[in-house]
Amino acid sequence: MTGADKGSSTQGSGGLAPRSFEPWYRDEFPRVVRALFLIGRDRDLAIDAASEAFARALERWGQVSVMASPTGWTYTVGLNVLRRTLRRRHLEGRLIRRHAQPHTLSLDSQVELWDALSRLPLRERTAVVLHYFLDLRQDEVARMMGVAPGTVAAALHSARAKLRTVVGLELETGRGDDA
């Protein structure tokens, strides 16, 4: 046990020894989890965030134990972990929805599509991959390919027509930049 862990179970300033971690953890962990659950509405996430916060408190127990409110510090850390995780989940959900395949193709159709894609001229294939698979705007594709935006639009138009005849798949054109 370190000197910070040996103190009395009394909390506070004024020369009193810091409280030991274990009793404080047993008392405060359920309260922090409950507060984080009420904010995040996800029990597992609340437990994870509180666990991370208490682990950080333990790492810094020498400093945290003498704070005016170790629980307040730990709650703040847990809330920051919770917020970061919720933001990450939201971003991941947006990215998944953004890149989700709007059409479900059978395995045979997927093979046909990749085969047809591989037979496109290099410029058309490059434009299709950058625009539809990497979700880049036509002006970004043009910049990357070193061509005019009109050249990209023409390449995409031609590629869609060729792919449509081979696979019968209509690639989405209502993206606002497919003029």
C-alpha positions in Angstrom: 0.0 0.0 0.0 1.2 3.5 -0.8 1.0 6.3 1.7 -2.1 7.7 -0.2 -3.8 4.3 0.3 -3.2 4.0 4.0 -5.1 7.1 5.1 -8.2 7.1 7.3 -11.6 6.7 5.7 -12.2 10.4 6.4 -12.4 12.7 3.4 -11.5 16.3 3.3 -8.9 18.9 3.9 -7.5 20.5 7.0 -4.7 18.0 7.5 -6.8 14.8 7.5 -5.2 11.9 5.8 -6.7 11.1 2.4 -9.4 8.4 2.2 -8.2 5.1 0.8 -9.4 4.2 -2.7 -11.3 0.9 -2.1 -14.0 2.2 0.3 -14.4 5.3 -1.7 -14.7 3.2 -4.9 -17.3 0.9 -3.3 -19.4 3.9 -2.2 -19.1 6.1 -5.3 -19.0 3.7 -8.3 -22.7 2.9 -8.3 -23.6 6.6 -8.0 -21.4 7.6 -10.9 -22.7 4.7 -13.0 -26.3 5.7 -12.3 -25.6 9.4 -13.2 -23.9 8.4 -16.5 -26.7 5.9 -17.3 -29.3 8.7 -16.9 -27.4 10.8 -19.3 -26.3 8.2 -21.9 -29.3 5.9 -21.6 -27.0 2.9 -22.1 -26.1 0.8 -19.1 -23.1 -0.9 -20.6 -21.7 2.4 -21.8 -22.3 4.0 -18.4 -20.4 1.1 -16.7 -17.5 1.4 -19.2 -17.2 5.1 -18.8 -17.4 4.9 -15.0 -14.8 2.1 -15.0 -12.4 4.2 -17.2 -12.9 7.2 -14.9 -12.2 5.3 -11.7 -9.2 3.7 -13.3 -7.8 7.1 -14.1 -8.6 8.2 -10.5 -6.7 5.2 -9.2 -3.7 6.1 -11.4 -3.7 9.6 -9.9 -5.1 8.7 -6.5 -2.4 10.7 -4.7 -3.7 13.9 -6.3 -7.4 13.0 -6.7 -7.8 11.8 -3.1 -6.9 15.3 -1.7 -9.2 17.2 -4.0 -12.2 18.9 -2.6 -14.4 16.5 -4.5 -12.7 13.3 -5.9 -16.2 12.1 -6.9 -16.8 15.3 -8.9 -13.5 14.9 -10.7 -14.2 11.3 -11.4 -17.7 12.1 -12.6 -16.3 14.7 -15.0 -13.8 12.3 -16.4 -16.6 9.7 -16.8 -18.9 12.2 -18.5 -16.1 13.1 -20.9 -15.5 9.5 -21.7 -19.3 9.0 -22.2 -19.5 12.0 -24.5 -16.5 11.0 -26.6 -18.0 7.5 -27.0 -21.4 8.8 -28.0 -19.9 11.2 -30.5 -17.8 8.3 -32.0 -20.9 6.2 -32.2 -22.8 9.0 -33.9 -20.0 9.5 -36.4 -19.6 5.8 -37.1 -23.4 5.5 -37.7 -23.3 8.4 -40.1 -20.3 6.9 -42.0 -22.0 3.5 -42.2 -25.2 5.0 -43.5 -23.2 7.2 -45.9 -21.3 4.2 -47.3 -24.1 1.6 -47.1 -24.8 -0.2 -50.3 -28.2 1.0 -51.4 -28.7 -2.1 -53.5 -28.1 -5.6 -52.4 -26.7 -7.6 -55.2 -26.5 -11.4 -55.5 -23.1 -12.9 -55.5 -23.4 -13.5 -59.2 -24.4 -9.9 -59.8 -21.4 -8.7 -57.7 -19.1 -10.8 -59.8 -20.6 -9.4 -63.0 -20.3 -5.9 -61.6 -16.6 -6.2 -60.8 -16.0 -7.9 -64.1 -17.8 -5.1 -65.9 -15.9 -2.5 -63.9 -12.6 -4.1 -64.7 -13.4 -3.9 -68.5 -14.2 -0.2 -68.4 -11.5 2.1 -69.8 -9.1 3.3 -67.1 -10.5 6.9 -67.0 -14.1 5.7 -66.5 -13.1 3.0 -64.0 -11.1 5.6 -62.0 -14.0 8.1 -62.0 -16.5 5.4 -60.9 -14.3 4.2 -58.1 -13.5 7.7 -56.8 -17.0 9.0 -57.1 -19.2 6.0 -56.1 -16.9 3.9 -53.8 -14.9 6.7 -52.2 -17.9 9.1 -52.2 -16.0 12.0 -53.6 -17.7 14.9 -55.4 -17.1 15.3 -59.1 -14.9 18.4 -58.6 -12.7 16.4 -56.2 -12.5 13.5 -58.7 -11.5 15.9 -61.4 -8.8 17.4 -59.3 -7.4 14.0 -58.3 -7.5 12.8 -61.9 -6.1 16.0 -63.3 -8.9 16.6 -65.7 -11.8 19.0 -66.1 -15.0 18.4 -64.2 -16.9 18.0 -67.5 -14.5 15.2 -68.4 -15.4 13.4 -65.1 -19.2 13.9 -65.8 -18.8 12.4 -69.2 -16.8 9.5 -68.0 -19.3 8.7 -65.3 -22.2 9.0 -67.8 -20.5 6.6 -70.2 -19.5 4.2 -67.4 -23.1 4.1 -66.0 -24.5 3.3 -69.4 -22.0 0.5 -69.9 -22.6 -1.0 -66.4 -26.3 -0.7 -66.8 -26.3 -2.9 -69.9 -24.1 -5.5 -68.3 -25.5 -5.8 -64.8 -28.8 -4.0 -65.2 -27.9 -1.8 -62.2 -28.8 1.8 -62.1 -26.1 3.7 -60.3 -27.5 6.6 -58.3 -27.2 9.9 -60.2 -29.2 12.3 -57.9 -26.2 13.5 -56.0 -26.5 17.1 -56.9 -23.2 17.2 -58.8 -23.9 14.8 -61.7 -24.9 17.5 -64.2 
